[in-house]
């Protein structure tokens, strides 16, 4: 795909995302992310984010959509990845490449949740893709001799969860909206950052845009269907919180962090 076609694809994917997000990523974050010394924490955090995205989706399926046996099948699917993350000095990526990791049994939707099958279908596809992205980032890190590590979480996801209501089905609806914002912001940042990266990372980040854009749409579609009513007010409220986290000072640099304090100090 030539540069003109690539840019057209990026622009088309970003149109609905930019309308959905209530602010753009500040230039200060891009300036910080471009610094060579921040490439390692950026990649390590990106890697962790991919796994967290799969775990979040898996939790929602287990909690809301499937029976106990199906929940155990999901946990078995996640086990190689969790073994890697918590393996310490014994962790190895070899088992990701020696066999195809996948869901070994069909999932049975619960009878008391009418949207169970749709939640399963969309989230299982998302989980597969997030696991794959996790592996891809690990491969890039391995080629660059960047070790995997568990970075402590920034304020972004925790801040968004503070906006989630605490009674059902409002909790599920809000969590789905939060998921939509996280995926949309990821897509926007991949696109904004890609031009400043080396050719391998630029190509990789551009390749992620289509799936991230679809993930945001899937989360939003599920939220609207499960609510069965207009949720524009909840989208605006959570979007306002998301924008606040993005444009306000943040002393921890992460893939979804806010305006870097170091940048503000230089202004």
C-alpha positions, 0 to 999 in steps of 0.5 A: 500500500503506497503512502497516499492510500495509507494516509487515506485509510488512516483518515477514514478510520479516524473520522468517527474516532475524532468525533467520538473523543472530546479532545485530541492528544496534546502535542506535549504528549507526542513530544515526550513519546518521541524521545528515544529514552521513552521508547522502552517504557512506551513499548513495555506499557503498550504490551501491558495494555494489550494484555489488560484489554484482553483480561478486561474483555474476558472478565466481562464475558465471564461475569455477565455472559457465560456459565461456569464451565465456559468461564473455566474454558476462558481461564484456561485460554488465558493461562499461558499469558498469565504464566508468562506475566507472572513467571518472573525469571522463568518467563519465555515467549517460546510457548506463544510461537510453538503452538496456536494458543486459542479457545479450546471449547465453545462458550455457552451463553447464560439463559438469563442474559439476552445479549449473551451471545452477542457479547461473547461473539464480539469480546472473543474476537477482541480477546483473540486480537489483543492476545495476538497484539500482545505477542507482536509487541513482545516480538518487537521488544525481543528483537530490540533486547527490551525485557518485559516488565510489569509497570505500575498502572497509570491513573488513566484506567482507574480514573475512568472507572471512577465514572462507572455507576455501581448498580446493574445494568448501569455498571456493565453499560458504563464499563462498555463505554469506558472500553470504547474510549480506551480503544478509541484513544489507543487508535488516535495515539497510534495514528498520531505517533506513527509518523515519528517512529522508525519504519518497523514500529510505524508499519506496526502501529498503522497495522493496528488501527483497523482493529482498534477502530472496530473494538471501539465500535463493538464496545459502543454497539454493545452498550447501546443494545444492552441499555435499550435506550439513548445513552448519549448522556453517559457517553458525554459524561464518561468522555468528559472524564476521559478528556480531563485525564488526557489534557491535565498534568500527569507525572507518570508517562504511559501510553494513555497518560495525560500531559507530561509534567516535564513538558509543562515545566519547559513551556 
